[in-house]
Amino acid sequence: MARTKPRPLPAGRITGRPVVAIVGRPNVGKSTLFNRLIGGRRAIVSEVAGTTRDRLYGEAQMGRLSFAVIDTGGLVPSADEGYPALIRLQVETAMTEADVILFLVDAASGVMPLDEEITQLLRRTDKAVLLLANKADNDARREAATEFYSLALGDPIPVSAYHSIGLGDLRERLEALLPPAEAAAPAESLRLAIVGRPNVGKSALVNAILGQERVLVSAEPGTTRDAVDTSLEYQGKQLLLIDTAGIRRRGRITRGVEKYSVLRAEQALTRADIGLLVLEAPAGVAAQDLHIAGYVANAHKGLIMVANKWDLLDDTEENREEFARRALRRLRFAPWAPLAFVSAKTGLNIDGLLDLALEVGDSRFLRVPTGELNTVMQKAVAAHRPPSKGRRTLRILYVTQAEANPPTFVFFVSDASLLHFSYRRYLENALRRAFGFEGTAIRLTFRSRGGVQ
């Protein structure tokens, strides 16, 4: 089969639904509206201007109306350096993808110079624009919303994203503008969460995989705040990349935005199939890397160790083997996790990393026939007898695979209280020798008359 490069998929291509982008200057309530439309708290909301930096995607349902929605950072059209300039590029990409743009302004503060600058930018697009006067949660502010007629973008719609006011009027306007959703259901994706300590190159890795500046990259730790989802096609399969904020030790996490960023990263891992744990290769495997790896393994996810910045070291077979030996010594609790050597800066082995992710995905969804499974377990028991207590010996009566993703095996035994952790590990190793399961945690459950262990 011919190899294909990773191809990012726009929101409408993924969901078969029209796309709505929310834009506006900083701190007018864009993320609050985004969360209201998707019916959840995906975006971090803060009074600190500039909290949202990357594009965030979600799926909105308003009555019979269904569409993809994009949250964006605060737009400063004239910005040409620093975070504001990077955010501006993200907003412009969202506007390009959108069928309709929601231009959010603040009814409490009235027309601001930045609103007028954004209006000039919107007039140069060929997209439909709806003007929303947010924070219109009382009669005085709804009356004040008429001030925005001066922008000449049509009738302003008074809304309050926080109090869910005016969304019915918004729905009616969207119904008149949005194309119908396609009937085809979206394909199931293999979900990859990019996790790791701050500033190890997680966002740079996402951009290297996609071949574009999908997420903001900066030498300053803490650039990524929300969990940022991006879908792509690779080798004919659909993947979902989830870029996350850097996870520091609990005692070093500051209150406010960073606290919620780390929480979003941990939540992103719960909805992922595989965690790609990005390491800073020149620094080796740090204590916090082990903590994050343990979190991934305990959640029974797939795990790939990604040694990034490998371009800073001599790429020799000897160096790779030595790094792998040192990593394995530290990662004794997850010896099944493979290691990939990459460079987000140079593109070294990016395709190899994606190939490895597909292999680990296959392992997570592998189902073993019951007869074959019991034959392997009978041989394992015959080679190494189960533990006993006094006259009582553990007997394994029957084994079945209850589910995949993660691979879960139920052992029906005479008395689960006789099981020792070392024998549990022996049985897991026997399963791995027989069937692989490279790169993924597997779950073993033991049932007896006394219950489950």
PAFIRO-268615 format. One record per residue (C-alpha): residue number from 0; residue in one letter; z, x, y. Coordinates in Angstrom, 1 decimal. Example, Ala and Ser with C-alpha at 12.3 -4.5 7.8 and 13.67 -1.06 7.14 Angstrom:
<dovexs>
seq type w u v
0 a 7.8 12.3 -4.5;
1 s 7.1 13.7 -1.1;
</dovexs>
This chain:
<dovexs>
seq type w u v
0 m 0.0 0.0 0.0;
1 a -0.9 1.3 3.4;
2 r 2.0 2.3 5.6;
3 t 2.6 0.3 8.7;
4 k 4.6 1.3 11.8;
5 p 7.6 -0.8 12.8;
6 r 6.3 -3.7 15.1;
7 p 8.8 -5.5 17.4;
8 l 8.4 -9.2 17.3;
9 p 8.8 -11.3 20.5;
10 a 11.3 -14.2 20.4;
11 g 8.6 -16.9 20.1;
12 r 6.8 -15.0 17.3;
13 i 10.1 -14.9 15.3;
14 t 11.3 -18.4 15.7;
15 g 8.1 -20.3 16.2;
16 r 9.7 -21.8 19.3;
17 p 8.9 -21.6 23.1;
18 v 10.8 -19.0 25.1;
19 v 13.0 -19.5 28.2;
20 a 14.3 -16.5 30.2;
21 i 17.3 -16.7 32.5;
22 v 17.1 -14.4 35.6;
23 g 19.0 -14.0 38.8;
24 r 21.0 -11.5 40.9;
25 p 24.2 -10.1 39.5;
26 n 27.2 -12.4 38.9;
27 v 25.6 -15.8 39.4;
28 g 26.6 -17.1 35.9;
29 k 23.6 -16.2 33.7;
30 s 25.6 -15.3 30.7;
31 t 27.8 -18.4 31.0;
32 l 24.6 -20.5 31.0;
33 f 23.2 -18.5 28.0;
34 n 26.4 -19.1 26.0;
35 r 26.3 -22.8 27.0;
36 l 22.7 -23.2 25.8;
37 i 23.2 -21.5 22.5;
38 g 26.5 -23.2 21.8;
39 g 28.5 -20.0 21.3;
40 r 29.9 -16.9 23.0;
41 r 27.3 -14.3 22.2;
42 a 27.2 -12.8 25.7;
43 i 30.2 -11.1 27.3;
44 v 31.2 -13.0 30.5;
45 s 33.1 -11.2 33.2;
46 e 33.6 -11.3 36.9;
47 v 32.5 -7.7 37.1;
48 a 29.0 -7.6 38.3;
49 g 26.6 -5.8 35.9;
50 t 28.4 -6.7 32.7;
51 t 25.2 -7.7 31.0;
52 r 22.6 -4.9 30.8;
53 d 20.3 -5.5 27.9;
54 r 18.2 -8.5 26.9;
55 l 20.1 -10.9 24.6;
56 y 18.3 -13.5 22.5;
57 g 19.6 -16.8 21.2;
58 e 18.4 -20.1 19.9;
59 a 19.1 -23.2 22.0;
60 q 19.0 -26.9 21.0;
61 m 19.1 -29.6 23.7;
62 g 18.7 -32.9 22.0;
63 r 15.2 -32.8 20.4;
64 l 14.3 -29.8 22.4;
65 s 14.4 -26.5 20.6;
66 f 13.7 -23.1 22.2;
67 a 14.5 -19.3 22.2;
68 v 16.5 -18.2 25.2;
69 i 16.9 -14.8 26.8;
70 d 19.9 -13.6 28.8;
71 t 19.3 -10.8 31.2;
72 g 21.2 -8.5 33.5;
73 g 21.6 -8.9 37.2;
74 l 18.2 -8.3 38.9;
75 v 17.8 -6.0 41.9;
76 p 14.0 -5.9 42.4;
77 s 14.0 -2.9 44.7;
78 a 16.1 -0.7 42.3;
79 d 14.5 2.6 41.4;
80 e 17.3 4.6 39.8;
81 g 20.5 4.2 37.7;
82 y 21.5 1.2 35.7;
83 p 19.9 -1.3 38.2;
84 a 16.5 0.2 37.6;
85 l 16.9 0.1 33.8;
86 i 18.1 -3.5 34.0;
87 r 15.1 -4.4 36.2;
88 l 12.7 -3.2 33.4;
89 q 14.6 -5.3 30.9;
90 v 14.3 -8.4 33.1;
91 e 10.6 -7.8 33.6;
92 t 10.0 -7.6 29.9;
93 a 11.9 -10.9 29.4;
94 m 9.8 -12.6 32.1;
95 t 6.7 -11.4 30.3;
96 e 7.8 -13.0 27.0;
97 a 8.9 -16.3 28.6;
98 d 7.1 -19.6 28.8;
99 v 9.5 -20.8 31.4;
100 i 11.8 -18.8 33.7;
101 l 15.2 -20.2 34.8;
102 f 16.0 -18.7 38.2;
103 l 19.8 -19.0 38.6;
104 v 21.3 -18.9 42.1;
105 d 24.9 -19.5 43.3;
106 a 25.6 -22.8 45.1;
107 a 29.0 -21.5 46.2;
108 s 27.6 -18.6 48.2;
109 g 24.2 -20.0 49.3;
110 v 20.9 -18.2 49.7;
111 m 21.4 -14.4 49.6;
112 p 18.9 -11.6 50.5;
113 l 18.6 -10.7 46.8;
114 d 17.7 -14.3 46.0;
115 e 14.8 -14.0 48.5;
116 e 13.7 -10.7 47.0;
117 i 13.7 -12.2 43.5;
118 t 11.7 -15.2 44.8;
119 q 9.0 -12.9 46.0;
120 l 8.9 -11.3 42.5;
121 l 8.7 -14.7 40.8;
122 r 5.8 -15.8 43.0;
123 r 3.7 -13.0 41.6;
124 t 4.1 -14.3 38.0;
125 d 2.0 -16.9 36.3;
126 k 5.0 -18.5 34.6;
127 a 6.7 -21.8 35.4;
128 v 9.9 -21.3 37.3;
129 l 12.9 -23.7 37.5;
130 l 15.4 -23.1 40.2;
131 l 19.0 -23.8 39.1;
132 a 21.8 -23.9 41.7;
133 n 24.8 -22.9 39.5;
134 k 28.5 -23.5 40.2;
135 a 27.7 -26.9 41.7;
136 d 30.8 -28.4 40.2;
137 n 31.8 -30.7 43.2;
138 d 30.1 -32.9 45.7;
139 a 30.2 -30.3 48.5;
140 r 28.4 -27.7 46.4;
141 r 25.9 -30.1 45.1;
142 e 25.1 -31.0 48.7;
143 a 24.9 -27.3 49.6;
144 a 22.3 -26.8 46.8;
145 t 19.7 -28.3 49.1;
146 e 19.8 -25.0 51.1;
147 f 17.7 -23.5 48.3;
148 y 14.7 -25.6 49.3;
149 s 14.1 -22.7 51.7;
150 l 13.0 -20.5 48.8;
151 a 10.0 -22.9 48.3;
152 l 10.3 -22.9 44.5;
153 g 10.4 -26.6 44.1;
154 d 13.5 -28.9 43.7;
155 p 16.7 -27.0 43.0;
156 i 18.6 -28.4 40.1;
157 p 22.4 -28.5 40.7;
158 v 24.2 -27.4 37.6;
159 s 27.5 -26.0 36.5;
160 a 27.1 -23.8 33.4;
161 y 30.9 -23.5 33.1;
162 h 31.6 -27.3 33.2;
163 s 28.3 -28.3 31.5;
164 i 27.1 -30.3 34.5;
165 g 23.5 -31.0 35.2;
166 l 22.2 -29.9 31.8;
167 g 20.6 -33.3 31.2;
168 d 18.4 -32.8 34.2;
169 l 17.5 -29.3 33.1;
170 r 16.5 -30.6 29.6;
171 e 14.2 -33.2 31.2;
172 r 12.4 -30.6 33.3;
173 l 12.1 -28.2 30.3;
174 e 10.7 -31.0 28.1;
175 a 7.9 -31.4 30.6;
176 l 7.1 -27.7 30.7;
177 l 7.6 -26.1 27.3;
178 p 5.0 -26.1 24.6;
179 p 5.9 -27.7 21.3;
180 a 7.7 -25.7 18.7;
181 e 5.8 -24.6 15.6;
182 a 6.6 -26.3 12.3;
183 a 6.8 -23.1 10.3;
184 a 10.4 -21.9 9.5;
185 p 11.2 -18.3 10.4;
186 a 11.3 -15.8 7.6;
187 e 14.7 -14.5 6.4;
188 s 15.4 -11.0 7.8;
189 l 17.3 -8.0 6.4;
190 r 20.0 -7.5 9.0;
191 l 20.8 -3.9 10.0;
192 a 23.8 -3.3 12.3;
193 i 23.7 0.0 14.2;
194 v 27.3 1.1 14.4;
195 g 29.2 4.3 15.3;
196 r 31.4 6.0 17.9;
197 p 30.4 6.0 21.6;
198 n 27.5 8.2 22.7;
199 v 26.2 9.3 19.2;
200 g 22.7 7.9 19.9;
201 k 22.8 4.3 18.6;
202 s 20.7 2.8 21.3;
203 a 18.3 5.8 21.3;
204 l 17.9 5.2 17.5;
205 v 17.0 1.6 18.1;
206 n 14.4 2.6 20.7;
207 a 13.0 5.3 18.4;
208 i 12.6 2.7 15.5;
209 l 10.8 0.3 17.8;
210 g 8.8 2.8 19.7;
211 q 9.8 1.2 23.0;
212 e 12.7 1.1 25.5;
213 r 14.3 -2.0 24.0;
214 v 17.9 -1.2 25.0;
215 l 19.4 0.9 27.8;
216 v 20.1 4.5 27.0;
217 s 22.4 6.7 29.1;
218 a 24.5 9.8 28.7;
219 e 27.4 7.7 30.0;
220 p 29.5 6.3 27.1;
221 g 29.8 2.5 27.0;
222 t 26.2 1.8 28.2;
223 t 25.8 -0.9 25.4;
224 r 28.2 -3.8 25.8;
225 d 26.8 -6.8 24.0;
226 a 25.5 -6.8 20.5;
227 v 21.7 -6.7 21.0;
228 d 19.4 -8.2 18.4;
229 t 15.8 -7.2 17.9;
230 s 13.4 -8.4 15.2;
231 l 10.6 -6.3 13.8;
232 e 8.2 -6.1 10.9;
233 y 8.0 -3.0 8.7;
234 q 6.0 -2.6 5.5;
235 g 5.3 -6.4 5.6;
236 k 9.0 -7.3 5.7;
237 q 11.1 -8.7 8.6;
238 l 14.1 -6.8 9.8;
239 l 16.7 -7.6 12.4;
240 l 18.2 -4.6 14.2;
241 i 21.6 -5.2 15.9;
242 d 22.6 -2.5 18.4;
243 t 26.3 -2.5 19.1;
244 a 28.8 -0.9 21.4;
245 g 30.6 2.3 20.4;
246 i 33.8 1.7 18.4;
247 r 36.7 3.9 19.5;
248 r 40.1 4.1 18.0;
249 r 42.2 1.0 18.8;
250 g 44.7 2.9 21.0;
251 r 41.8 4.3 23.2;
252 i 40.1 0.9 23.8;
253 t 40.6 -0.2 27.4;
254 r 41.2 -3.8 28.4;
255 g 38.4 -6.0 29.8;
256 v 34.8 -5.4 29.1;
257 e 35.2 -2.6 26.5;
258 k 37.7 -4.7 24.5;
259 y 35.1 -7.5 24.2;
260 s 32.3 -5.0 23.5;
261 v 34.2 -3.6 20.5;
262 l 34.9 -7.2 19.3;
263 r 31.2 -8.0 19.5;
264 a 30.4 -4.9 17.5;
265 e 32.8 -5.9 14.8;
266 q 31.5 -9.5 14.8;
267 a 27.9 -8.1 14.6;
268 l 28.8 -6.3 11.4;
269 t 30.1 -9.5 9.7;
270 r 26.6 -11.0 10.1;
271 a 24.8 -7.9 9.0;
272 d 23.7 -7.0 5.5;
273 i 23.8 -3.2 6.0;
274 g 25.6 -1.0 8.5;
275 l 23.7 2.1 9.7;
276 l 26.6 4.4 10.7;
277 v 25.2 6.9 13.2;
278 l 26.9 10.3 13.2;
279 e 26.5 13.1 15.6;
280 a 25.2 15.8 13.2;
281 p 26.3 18.9 15.1;
282 a 29.9 17.5 15.2;
283 g 30.0 16.6 11.5;
284 v 31.9 13.6 10.2;
285 a 34.8 12.8 12.5;
286 a 37.9 10.8 11.7;
287 q 36.7 7.8 13.6;
288 d 33.4 7.9 11.6;
289 l 35.5 7.6 8.5;
290 h 37.4 4.6 10.0;
291 i 34.2 2.8 10.8;
292 a 32.7 3.6 7.3;
293 g 35.8 2.2 5.7;
294 y 35.5 -1.0 7.8;
295 v 31.9 -1.4 6.6;
296 a 32.8 -0.7 2.9;
297 n 35.8 -3.1 3.0;
298 a 33.6 -5.8 4.4;
299 h 31.4 -5.3 1.2;
300 k 28.3 -4.4 3.3;
301 g 25.6 -1.9 2.6;
302 l 26.2 1.5 4.2;
303 i 23.8 4.3 5.2;
304 m 25.2 7.4 6.9;
305 v 22.7 8.4 9.6;
306 a 23.0 12.1 10.8;
307 n 21.4 11.8 14.2;
308 k 20.6 14.7 16.6;
309 w 19.4 16.7 13.6;
310 d 16.9 18.4 15.9;
311 l 19.8 20.4 17.3;
312 l 20.3 22.1 14.0;
313 d 18.0 24.2 11.8;
314 d 16.3 21.7 9.5;
315 t 16.5 23.6 6.2;
316 e 17.2 22.4 2.7;
317 e 20.3 24.6 2.7;
318 n 21.7 23.0 5.9;
319 r 21.0 19.5 4.6;
320 e 22.8 20.2 1.3;
321 e 25.8 21.7 3.0;
322 f 26.1 18.8 5.4;
323 a 25.8 16.3 2.5;
324 r 28.5 18.2 0.6;
325 r 30.9 18.2 3.5;
326 a 30.2 14.5 4.2;
327 l 30.8 13.5 0.6;
328 r 34.1 15.3 0.5;
329 r 35.3 13.2 3.5;
330 l 33.7 10.0 2.3;
331 r 35.3 9.9 -1.1;
332 f 35.9 6.1 -0.9;
333 a 32.2 5.4 -0.6;
334 p 30.3 8.0 -2.6;
335 w 27.5 5.5 -3.2;
336 a 26.5 5.6 0.6;
337 p 23.2 7.6 1.0;
338 l 22.7 10.0 3.9;
339 a 19.6 10.1 6.2;
340 f 18.8 13.0 8.5;
341 v 17.1 11.8 11.7;
342 s 16.5 12.6 15.3;
343 a 16.1 9.7 17.7;
344 k 14.8 12.1 20.3;
345 t 12.0 13.6 18.3;
346 g 11.4 10.7 15.8;
347 l 12.3 12.9 12.8;
348 n 12.5 10.8 9.6;
349 i 12.6 7.4 11.3;
350 d 10.2 5.9 8.8;
351 g 12.3 7.5 6.0;
352 l 15.4 5.8 7.3;
353 l 13.7 2.4 7.3;
354 d 12.4 3.0 3.8;
355 l 15.9 3.7 2.7;
356 a 17.2 0.6 4.4;
357 l 14.7 -1.5 2.4;
358 e 15.8 0.2 -0.8;
359 v 19.5 -0.6 0.0;
360 g 18.5 -4.2 0.8;
361 d 16.9 -4.5 -2.6;
362 s 20.1 -3.2 -4.2;
363 r 22.1 -5.9 -2.4;
364 f 19.9 -8.7 -3.6;
365 l 19.6 -7.4 -7.2;
366 r 20.6 -9.8 -9.9;
367 v 21.5 -8.5 -13.4;
368 p 20.8 -10.8 -16.4;
369 t 24.1 -11.8 -18.0;
370 g 23.2 -10.6 -21.5;
371 e 22.2 -7.1 -20.2;
372 l 25.4 -7.0 -18.1;
373 n 27.7 -7.8 -21.0;
374 t 25.9 -5.2 -23.3;
375 v 26.6 -2.5 -20.7;
376 m 30.2 -3.5 -20.2;
377 q 30.8 -3.6 -24.0;
378 k 29.5 0.0 -24.3;
379 a 31.7 1.1 -21.3;
380 v 34.8 -0.5 -22.9;
381 a 34.0 1.2 -26.3;
382 a 33.7 4.6 -24.6;
383 h 37.0 4.2 -22.6;
384 r 39.6 1.7 -23.8;
385 p 41.3 -0.6 -21.3;
386 p 44.9 0.1 -20.2;
387 s 47.8 -1.5 -22.0;
388 k 51.5 -2.3 -21.3;
389 g 53.7 -2.2 -24.3;
390 r 52.0 -4.2 -27.0;
391 r 49.7 -6.0 -24.5;
392 t 46.2 -4.5 -24.0;
393 l 43.6 -5.7 -21.5;
394 r 40.7 -7.4 -23.2;
395 i 37.4 -8.1 -21.3;
396 l 36.0 -11.3 -22.7;
397 y 33.0 -12.0 -20.6;
398 v 31.2 -10.8 -17.4;
399 t 28.8 -12.6 -15.2;
400 q 27.2 -11.9 -11.8;
401 a 28.4 -14.7 -9.5;
402 e 26.3 -13.8 -6.4;
403 a 24.2 -11.2 -4.6;
404 n 24.5 -9.9 -1.1;
405 p 27.0 -8.5 -1.8;
406 p 26.6 -8.1 -5.6;
407 t 29.7 -9.9 -7.0;
408 f 30.8 -9.7 -10.6;
409 v 33.4 -11.9 -12.3;
410 f 35.3 -10.4 -15.3;
411 f 37.0 -13.0 -17.5;
412 v 39.9 -11.0 -19.1;
413 s 42.9 -11.7 -21.3;
414 d 45.5 -10.8 -18.6;
415 a 44.4 -9.5 -15.1;
416 s 47.9 -8.2 -14.5;
417 l 47.2 -5.4 -17.0;
418 l 44.3 -4.0 -14.9;
419 h 44.9 -0.7 -13.2;
420 f 42.9 0.3 -10.1;
421 s 41.5 3.4 -11.9;
422 y 40.0 1.2 -14.6;
423 r 38.5 -1.1 -12.0;
424 r 36.9 2.0 -10.5;
425 y 35.7 3.1 -14.0;
426 l 34.0 -0.3 -14.5;
427 e 32.4 -0.2 -11.1;
428 n 31.0 3.3 -11.8;
429 a 29.6 2.0 -15.2;
430 l 27.8 -0.8 -13.3;
431 r 26.4 1.7 -10.8;
432 r 25.2 4.1 -13.6;
433 a 23.4 1.3 -15.4;
434 f 21.9 -0.7 -12.5;
435 g 22.0 1.5 -9.4;
436 f 23.3 -0.5 -6.5;
437 e 22.7 2.6 -4.2;
438 g 23.9 2.1 -0.7;
439 t 25.9 -1.1 -1.2;
440 a 29.5 -2.0 -1.8;
441 i 29.9 -4.3 -4.9;
442 r 32.7 -6.8 -5.5;
443 l 34.6 -7.1 -8.8;
444 t 36.9 -10.1 -9.5;
445 f 39.1 -10.4 -12.6;
446 r 40.2 -13.8 -13.8;
447 s 42.7 -14.7 -16.5;
448 r 45.0 -17.6 -17.4;
449 g 47.3 -16.2 -14.7;
450 g 44.7 -16.5 -11.9;
451 v 42.5 -14.0 -10.0;
452 q 43.2 -10.3 -9.3;
</dovexs>
